[in-house]
Amino acid sequence: MIQKRMKTILIVVIMLVSVSLFFLPSASADVPVTIYGYIYADEIITDPDQVTLVFSGSSFIAELLGSGSYRINEDLQDYMGNIGYFDVIISGTSYTANETITISGPGAYEKNLHVNTSGTPASNDPPDVPTSPIPADGEADVVKNIIISWSCIDPDNDPLTYDVYFGTNSNPPIQSTGQTANSYDPSILIDDTDYYWKIVAYDDHSHMTEGPIWQFTTGTETNNPPNIPSNPFPANNTNNIDRNQVINWTCTDPDGDSLTYDVYFGTNPDPSKVPTSQTTSSYDPGTMSYNTRYYWKIVAKDNKGGTNTSPIWNFKTEKGSGGNGGNNGNDNPKYTKPIANANGPYFDFIINGQASVNFDGTGSTGSINTYFWKFGDGGNATGVQPTYIFTQLGNFTVNLTVTGPVGSDSDQTYVVISEEPNIPPESPIVTGPNDGSKNIEYSFTANSTDADGDDLYYMFDWGDGSKTISNFTQNATQVTFNNSWSTWGIYTISVTASDNKTNSDATEHVILIDVIWVKTIGYLIDTDSDGDYEKFYSNETETQTNPKKLENGSYLINSDTDKEYDWIYDPITDTLWKYNPSKEPDDYTLWYALAAILIILFLLIIAGIIGKRQKDKTKKKQAKKKKK
């Protein structure tokens, strides 16, 4: 009898456990990662035909839970750190969701998926991993003016864009976004420095592939000296040279460095240095003696200590005759009247307080002994191609006078000296939280780059009437500032970078203080920072109403001031439904509880009936024994 009762109790327990398991959420054993959320088609919750999570070479089909929701329970430890995207099939058509996911470890990930069904249906593979870096990974002694480049192929031949991360940190900051070229010019780099970079490739279906971090090291620059000065004028070993001849030469530097010259000149075959160190490639020795051989050489110097010396050249001046100093009168047919040509106009910019302008009088014709320039700012120079330094802004009249044996001539032009051209800094990259509470400080960072390499300062407008301005920092250096807000609201933080000449375009970052967006209909307001929302602001009516919080954490919202609730919003899942009073979430909870109680009562009644029948059978057996 005891055994039969134990069987009865065991049956009841098994049935109760079965019922309990029926109401428990389904789960798979040994599943370290769960991804769940809702499907939005054109911002409306929609039941999909299928949802698939795709990693490179692998895919996982989601469990569809109804009401537009899905769940993926999988062991994704082999895909930690990889980027996955979602294919969503709706009404037989496949789309790629706007969202991607990166698995950082075991746990639950909420990921609501949005697709645009008016766009082109997607069945697309992401770009291949960027490869073939130049310079090669780990390469040393890289030149400082290197332009980095890479290769990347898309298996669907989609057009690609790239984000470029570059810097001296092993986790380099982003420097360029959305560029189409597969190369990037980081400008002049620093000697003997490690640089790190990576490329993130995007196709036009919102698929992305992140490349590895590459590294290279710059070398120590070696300076090349100037080239040997050449092309002397007068040419070497020439005779009958005008006594007032200006000598000149040409010289270049293989590194593009600026040059200065020491001039050695005289009648000694080993000429002495004349007291000048000049930037022009010409020299006026003044009026020389008749019928005399002169010797000269040039020492070219760059601004890094490099030098090079020309050969010693020579020429012999014209022979003199008569009392007129060589009969250089107008009646001598070997001379022609000089005609000045100042060329121009000339333009330059003030850089570091000065503008260096190269003037050119080589277009002048006739018999010319001297070139004399006046530059309109009180300065002057001689020579065919002088270089003159301006230190002031403005328009200046330039006058060139050429003089020869049979007269002189003048020509005018002008030079415009303007401010240094400046490229404004890039819009700053701003990072920081998107939501918070009153009277709590939050940190925000900003980083910008300046193509001119100028130092930068940053201006933070916090959206509440207060501002913060940083000190000057080195180009491409991140700054961090803290701010708190004393009242709830939606604040737009505006950050600009300045090189003290021009400002960047502003970057805006929105932070919600004790506020949460309710899709596009408005926002809930936590007036006292207690975690519950006491007010709702309607975008439609631009007024506030009082929402009602339900036991499951959702809110009933009146969006049109008619004193009737219009919406149910769940802030945990960011889900919005049209409100139906007959299906209020609290009622569902109550019905589930009642149903469970009824089932348990039903099972207890069955157990009682079974027990009563067993008892009756026992009594009958006992009665039969007594009769016997």
C-alpha positions in Angstrom: 0.0 0.0 0.0 2.9 2.4 0.9 4.5 1.6 -2.4 1.3 2.4 -4.3 1.0 5.8 -2.5 4.7 6.5 -3.3 4.0 5.8 -7.0 1.1 8.2 -6.9 3.2 10.9 -5.3 5.9 10.3 -7.8 3.5 10.7 -10.7 2.2 14.0 -9.3 5.8 15.3 -8.8 6.8 14.3 -12.3 3.7 16.1 -13.7 4.5 19.2 -11.7 8.1 19.2 -12.8 6.9 18.8 -16.4 4.6 21.8 -16.1 7.4 23.9 -14.5 9.8 23.0 -17.3 7.1 23.9 -19.8 7.0 27.5 -18.5 10.8 27.8 -18.2 12.6 29.6 -21.1 14.3 27.1 -23.5 18.0 26.9 -23.2 20.8 24.8 -24.7 23.5 23.2 -22.6 27.0 24.6 -22.6 26.1 27.7 -24.6 28.5 30.5 -23.7 27.0 33.2 -26.0 23.4 34.4 -26.4 22.4 37.1 -28.9 18.8 38.4 -28.9 16.7 41.3 -30.0 14.0 42.5 -32.4 13.8 42.9 -36.1 12.9 46.3 -37.5 11.9 46.6 -41.1 11.7 50.3 -42.0 11.6 51.0 -38.3 8.6 48.7 -37.7 8.9 45.5 -35.7 8.5 42.7 -38.2 8.4 38.9 -38.1 11.2 37.7 -40.4 11.4 34.4 -42.4 14.9 33.8 -41.2 17.8 35.5 -39.4 21.4 34.3 -39.9 24.6 35.5 -38.1 27.5 35.3 -40.6 31.2 35.2 -39.8 33.8 34.7 -42.4 33.3 31.1 -43.5 30.6 30.2 -40.9 26.9 31.0 -40.4 24.4 30.5 -37.5 20.6 30.4 -38.0 18.6 32.2 -35.2 15.6 30.8 -33.4 12.5 33.0 -34.1 10.5 33.7 -31.0 7.5 35.5 -32.6 6.5 39.2 -32.2 9.5 40.2 -34.3 12.1 38.7 -31.9 14.9 36.3 -32.4 17.6 34.5 -30.3 20.9 32.8 -31.1 22.4 30.4 -28.6 25.8 29.2 -29.9 29.3 28.4 -28.8 31.1 31.3 -30.5 34.4 31.2 -28.7 36.3 30.6 -32.0 35.0 33.9 -33.3 36.0 36.1 -30.3 37.2 39.5 -31.7 35.8 38.9 -35.2 33.1 41.0 -36.8 29.9 39.3 -37.7 26.9 40.6 -39.7 23.3 39.6 -40.0 21.4 38.4 -43.0 17.6 38.9 -42.6 15.0 37.3 -44.9 11.7 39.1 -45.0 8.9 37.9 -47.3 11.4 35.8 -49.2 13.9 38.6 -49.8 17.3 38.7 -48.2 18.6 41.9 -46.6 21.8 42.8 -44.7 21.0 44.4 -41.3 22.6 47.8 -40.6 24.2 46.3 -37.4 27.3 44.2 -36.9 28.5 42.4 -33.8 31.9 41.7 -32.3 32.0 38.9 -29.7 34.3 39.9 -26.8 33.5 37.0 -24.5 30.8 34.6 -23.1 27.5 36.3 -22.1 24.3 37.8 -23.5 24.3 40.4 -26.2 21.2 42.5 -27.0 21.2 43.4 -30.7 18.2 44.9 -32.4 18.5 44.6 -36.1 17.3 47.2 -38.6 16.8 46.6 -42.4 15.7 49.0 -45.1 13.3 47.0 -47.4 13.2 49.8 -49.9 16.9 49.4 -50.5 18.6 46.8 -52.7 18.3 43.2 -51.3 21.6 42.0 -50.0 23.4 38.7 -50.5 26.9 39.9 -50.2 30.3 38.9 -48.8 32.5 41.3 -46.9 35.8 42.6 -48.3 38.8 40.4 -48.0 41.4 41.2 -45.3 43.7 44.1 -46.4 47.1 42.8 -47.4 50.5 43.7 -49.0 51.4 46.7 -46.8 54.0 49.1 -48.0 56.2 49.5 -46.1 56.2 45.8 -45.2 55.3 44.8 -41.6 58.4 45.1 -39.4 60.4 47.0 -42.1 63.2 49.2 -40.7 65.0 52.3 -42.1 61.9 53.6 -43.8 62.2 57.0 -45.4 60.4 59.9 -43.5 58.3 60.9 -46.5 56.9 57.5 -47.1 53.3 57.1 -48.5 51.8 54.0 -47.1 49.7 51.7 -49.3 47.9 48.4 -49.2 45.9 46.0 -51.3 42.3 44.8 -50.7 39.9 42.8 -52.9 36.1 42.5 -52.6 34.8 39.0 -53.6 31.7 40.7 -55.1 33.7 43.4 -56.8 31.9 46.0 -54.7 33.5 49.5 -54.5 35.5 49.8 -51.3 36.3 52.6 -48.9 38.8 52.6 -46.1 39.4 53.9 -42.6 43.1 54.5 -41.9 44.5 54.1 -38.4 48.0 55.5 -38.0 50.3 56.6 -35.2 53.1 55.9 -32.8 50.8 54.0 -30.4 50.5 50.2 -30.8 46.7 50.8 -30.9 46.9 53.7 -33.5 44.1 56.3 -33.7 42.0 56.9 -36.8 43.4 59.4 -39.2 41.3 59.1 -42.3 37.7 57.9 -42.8 35.8 56.8 -45.9 38.6 57.3 -48.3 38.6 55.5 -51.7 42.3 55.5 -52.3 44.4 52.5 -51.1 47.2 54.8 -50.0 47.7 57.5 -47.4 50.2 60.2 -46.9 51.1 60.6 -43.2 53.3 63.7 -44.0 56.9 64.0 -42.8 57.6 61.5 -40.1 60.1 61.5 -37.2 63.6 59.9 -37.4 64.1 56.5 -35.8 60.5 56.1 -34.6 58.2 53.1 -34.6 54.9 53.7 -36.4 51.8 51.4 -36.3 48.9 51.3 -38.7 45.9 49.3 -39.8 43.2 49.4 -42.5 39.4 48.8 -42.1 37.8 48.1 -45.4 34.1 48.7 -46.1 32.0 47.7 -49.1 28.8 49.5 -50.1 26.6 46.9 -48.2 27.8 48.0 -44.8 30.1 45.0 -44.6 33.5 45.7 -43.1 36.8 43.7 -42.6 39.5 44.8 -40.2 43.1 44.3 -41.2 46.0 43.4 -38.8 48.1 46.1 -37.1 51.3 46.6 -39.1 54.5 48.3 -37.9 57.5 49.9 -39.4 60.5 52.0 -38.2 61.8 55.2 -39.8 65.5 55.5 -40.4 67.9 58.3 -39.4 68.1 60.9 -42.2 71.4 61.4 -44.0 72.0 64.7 -45.6 73.3 65.1 -49.1 75.5 68.1 -49.8 74.7 70.6 -52.5 75.6 69.7 -56.0 78.8 71.3 -57.4 78.1 74.8 -58.6 78.2 74.9 -62.4 77.4 76.9 -65.6 79.6 79.9 -64.8 79.0 83.2 -66.5 81.2 84.5 -67.9 82.2 81.1 -69.1 85.6 79.7 -68.0 88.7 81.0 -69.9 86.8 83.6 -71.9 88.2 86.9 -72.9 87.1 90.5 -73.7 84.5 90.5 -70.9 82.8 93.8 -70.1 84.4 95.5 -67.1 80.9 95.9 -65.4 79.9 92.3 -65.9 77.9 90.6 -63.1 79.0 87.0 -62.6 76.5 84.2 -62.0 76.2 80.5 -61.7 73.7 77.7 -61.0 73.5 75.2 -58.1 70.9 72.8 -56.8 70.6 70.6 -53.7 69.5 67.0 -54.0 67.5 67.2 -50.8 65.8 70.4 -51.8 67.5 72.3 -49.0 67.9 76.1 -49.2 71.4 77.2 -50.2 73.8 80.1 -49.4 77.0 80.9 -51.2 80.5 82.1 -50.4 82.1 83.9 -53.3 85.8 83.9 -53.9 86.9 86.5 -56.4 90.1 88.4 -57.4 93.1 88.6 -59.6 95.1 86.0 -57.7 94.8 82.4 -59.1 93.8 81.4 -55.6 91.1 84.1 -55.0 90.1 85.4 -51.6 86.7 85.2 -50.1 84.8 88.4 -50.6 82.9 89.6 -47.5 79.5 88.1 -48.3 77.4 85.1 -47.6 74.5 85.3 -49.9 71.4 83.5 -51.1 71.5 84.7 -54.7 73.4 82.9 -57.4 75.0 86.1 -58.8 77.6 88.6 -57.7 78.4 92.1 -58.8 82.2 92.7 -58.5 81.8 96.4 -59.5 83.8 98.0 -62.3 86.8 95.8 -63.1 90.1 96.8 -64.6 90.8 96.7 -68.3 92.6 93.8 -69.8 92.9 91.9 -66.5 92.3 88.2 -65.8 90.1 87.5 -62.8 89.7 84.2 -61.0 86.6 83.1 -59.0 85.0 80.1 -57.4 81.8 79.4 -55.4 81.3 77.4 -52.2 77.6 76.3 -51.9 76.3 75.5 -48.4 73.0 73.9 -47.3 71.3 74.5 -44.0 72.4 71.2 -42.6 76.2 71.7 -42.8 76.7 70.2 -46.3 79.0 72.0 -48.6 80.4 71.7 -52.1 83.0 73.8 -54.0 83.2 74.7 -57.7 86.4 74.7 -59.7 88.3 77.9 -60.0 87.1 79.7 -63.1 88.6 82.7 -64.9 87.9 85.3 -67.5 89.8 88.3 -68.9 88.2 91.8 -69.3 88.2 93.8 -72.4 91.1 95.8 -73.6 91.0 99.6 -73.0 92.1 102.2 -75.7 92.0 105.9 -75.9 90.9 108.3 -73.2 87.3 107.2 -73.1 88.0 104.1 -71.1 87.9 101.7 -73.9 85.8 103.7 -76.4 82.6 102.4 -74.9 80.6 105.2 -76.5 77.4 105.1 -78.4 79.3 105.0 -81.7 80.7 101.6 -81.0 78.7 99.1 -83.0 79.4 96.1 -80.7 77.1 97.6 -78.0 73.3 97.8 -78.2 70.9 99.8 -76.1 69.8 97.9 -73.0 66.1 97.2 -72.5 65.0 96.2 -69.0 62.5 93.4 -68.3 61.6 92.8 -64.7 59.2 89.9 -65.5 56.5 89.5 -62.9 54.2 90.0 -61.3 55.4 88.1 -58.3 53.5 86.5 -55.5 54.5 84.9 -52.2 53.4 84.3 -48.6 54.7 85.3 -45.3 55.9 82.1 -43.6 57.6 82.3 -40.2 57.7 86.0 -40.5 59.2 86.4 -43.9 58.6 85.9 -47.6 61.6 85.0 -49.9 61.0 86.1 -53.5 63.2 85.2 -56.4 63.3 88.0 -59.0 64.3 87.4 -62.6 65.8 90.0 -65.0 67.0 87.5 -67.6 64.4 88.8 -70.0 66.3 92.0 -70.3 68.2 92.5 -73.6 71.0 94.6 -75.0 74.4 95.4 -73.7 74.0 95.4 -69.9 76.6 95.8 -67.3 74.5 96.2 -64.1 71.1 95.3 -62.8 69.7 97.4 -60.0 66.4 96.5 -58.3 64.3 98.5 -56.0 61.6 96.5 -54.1 59.2 99.2 -53.0 59.7 98.6 -49.2 63.0 100.6 -49.0 65.2 97.6 -49.9 67.3 97.1 -53.1 69.6 94.5 -54.6 71.9 94.0 -57.6 72.2 91.1 -60.0 70.3 89.4 -62.7 68.3 87.0 -60.4 68.4 88.4 -56.9 66.4 86.9 -54.0 64.9 89.4 -51.6 63.3 88.9 -48.2 60.0 90.7 -47.4 58.8 90.9 -43.8 55.6 92.9 -44.4 52.3 92.2 -46.1 51.2 94.3 -49.0 51.5 95.1 -52.7 54.9 96.6 -53.6 56.1 98.2 -56.8 59.3 96.7 -58.1 61.7 98.7 -60.3 64.5 97.2 -62.4 67.1 99.5 -63.9 69.7 98.0 -66.3 72.8 100.0 -67.4 75.2 99.3 -70.2 77.8 101.1 -72.3 75.2 102.9 -74.4 72.7 103.9 -71.7 70.2 102.5 -69.3 66.5 101.5 -69.1 64.0 100.7 -66.4 60.9 98.4 -66.1 58.3 98.2 -63.4 56.3 95.3 -62.0 54.8 94.5 -58.7 54.9 91.8 -55.9 52.0 90.7 -53.7 53.0 89.5 -50.2 50.1 87.7 -48.5 49.5 85.8 -45.3 50.7 82.2 -45.1 48.1 79.9 -46.7 46.5 77.8 -44.0 44.6 74.5 -44.1 42.1 74.4 -41.2 42.3 71.4 -38.8 40.2 68.3 -39.4 36.9 68.1 -37.6 37.8 66.5 -34.2 36.9 62.9 -33.4 34.9 63.1 -30.2 34.3 60.2 -27.8 32.3 60.0 -24.6 29.1 58.6 -23.1 25.7 59.1 -24.8 23.6 59.1 -21.6 24.0 59.9 -17.9 22.4 61.5 -14.9 22.5 65.0 -13.3 25.4 66.2 -11.2 27.8 63.4 -12.3 31.0 64.2 -14.1 31.6 62.5 -17.5 34.8 62.4 -19.5 35.0 63.3 -23.2 38.0 63.2 -25.5 38.8 65.0 -28.7 41.5 64.5 -31.3 42.2 66.4 -34.5 44.9 66.6 -37.1 46.3 69.6 -38.9 47.7 69.3 -42.4 50.1 72.1 -41.8 51.4 70.4 -38.6 50.3 73.3 -36.4 49.7 72.9 -32.7 46.0 72.9 -31.8 43.7 73.9 -29.1 40.1 72.6 -28.6 36.9 74.4 -27.7 34.2 72.4 -26.0 30.7 74.0 -25.9 28.8 71.8 -23.5 25.3 72.8 -24.7 24.3 74.3 -21.3 25.8 77.7 -21.8 29.3 76.7 -20.4 32.5 76.3 -22.5 36.0 74.9 -21.9 39.1 75.8 -23.9 42.2 73.7 -23.8 45.8 74.8 -23.9 47.8 74.4 -27.2 48.7 70.7 -27.7 50.9 69.0 -30.3 49.2 68.2 -33.5 47.1 64.9 -33.4 47.3 64.8 -29.6 44.1 63.7 -27.7 42.7 65.9 -25.0 40.2 64.9 -22.3 37.8 67.2 -20.3 35.1 66.4 -17.8 31.7 68.0 -17.5 28.4 67.6 -15.5 24.9 68.9 -16.0 22.6 70.2 -13.2 19.3 69.6 -15.0 17.8 66.9 -17.2 17.8 67.4 -20.9 19.2 66.6 -24.3 22.6 68.3 -24.7 24.5 68.8 -27.9 28.2 69.1 -27.2 30.0 71.0 -29.9 33.8 70.6 -30.3 36.0 72.5 -32.6 39.8 72.5 -33.1 41.8 75.6 -33.9 45.4 76.3 -35.1 45.0 79.9 -34.1 44.5 80.9 -37.7 41.4 78.9 -38.7 38.9 76.7 -36.9 37.8 73.2 -37.9 34.2 72.3 -38.6 32.4 71.5 -35.4 31.8 67.9 -34.3 28.6 67.4 -32.4 28.1 64.7 -29.7 24.7 64.3 -28.1 24.3 63.2 -24.4 21.0 62.4 -22.8 20.9 63.5 -19.1 18.1 61.6 -17.3 16.4 61.2 -20.6 15.7 58.3 -22.9 14.5 58.4 -26.5 11.3 56.7 -27.3 11.9 55.9 -31.0 10.7 58.9 -32.9 7.7 59.9 -30.9 9.5 61.7 -28.1 11.4 61.0 -24.9 10.9 59.9 -21.3 12.3 62.1 -18.5 13.6 61.1 -15.1 13.1 64.3 -13.2 14.7 63.1 -9.9 17.4 60.8 -11.2 15.9 57.8 -9.3 15.8 55.5 -12.4 12.1 55.9 -13.0 10.6 58.2 -15.7 8.0 60.6 -14.4 7.4 62.7 -17.6 7.1 62.1 -21.3 7.8 64.8 -23.9 5.9 64.4 -27.2 7.5 65.5 -30.4 4.0 65.7 -32.0 2.4 68.1 -29.5 5.6 69.5 -27.9 4.1 69.0 -24.5 4.7 66.8 -21.5 2.4 64.1 -20.1 2.6 61.7 -17.2 3.5 58.1 -18.2 2.5 55.0 -16.2 5.1 52.5 -15.2 4.0 48.9 -15.3 5.2 46.1 -13.0 7.3 44.6 -15.9 9.3 47.9 -16.3 7.4 49.1 -19.4 5.6 52.4 -19.6 2.2 53.4 -20.8 2.5 56.7 -22.8 0.0 59.3 -23.8 1.5 61.1 -26.8 -1.3 63.4 -27.8 -2.7 64.9 -24.5 -6.1 63.2 -24.9 -5.8 61.5 -21.5 -5.7 58.1 -23.2 -2.6 56.0 -23.4 -1.4 55.5 -27.0 1.8 53.4 -26.6 3.7 50.9 -24.6 7.4 51.3 -24.4 10.0 48.9 -22.9 13.2 50.8 -22.2 15.1 47.6 -21.5 14.6 46.2 -25.1 13.9 49.6 -26.7 10.7 48.2 -28.0 7.5 50.3 -28.8 4.0 48.9 -29.3 0.7 50.5 -30.0 -1.3 50.3 -26.7 -4.3 47.9 -26.6 -6.0 48.1 -23.2 -7.3 44.4 -23.5 -3.7 43.2 -23.7 -1.9 45.2 -21.1 1.3 43.4 -20.1 0.2 43.3 -16.4 -2.9 41.3 -17.4 -0.8 38.7 -19.2 1.2 38.2 -16.1 -1.9 37.7 -14.0 -3.4 35.2 -16.5 -0.2 33.2 -16.6 -0.3 33.0 -12.8 -3.9 32.0 -12.8 -3.3 29.3 -15.4 -0.4 27.9 -13.5 -2.6 27.7 -10.3 -5.4 26.0 -12.1 -3.1 23.4 -13.6 -1.6 22.7 -10.2 -5.2 22.4 -8.7 -6.2 20.1 -11.5 -3.2 17.9 -10.8 -3.9 17.8 -7.1 -7.5 16.8 -7.7 -6.4 14.0 -10.0 -4.0 12.9 -7.3 -6.8 13.0 -4.7 -9.1 11.0 -6.9 -6.4 8.4 -7.4 -5.7 8.3 -3.7 -9.5 7.9 -2.9 -9.8 5.0 -5.4 -6.8 3.4 -3.8 -8.4 3.8 -0.3 -11.7 2.3 -1.5 -9.9 -0.7 -2.9 -8.2 -1.2 0.4 -11.5 -1.1 2.3 -13.1 -3.6 0.0 -10.3 -6.0 0.5 -10.5 -5.7 4.3 -14.3 -6.3 4.1 -13.8 -9.5 2.1 -11.4 -10.8 4.7 -13.8 -10.2 7.5 -16.6 -12.2 5.7 -14.3 -15.1 5.3 
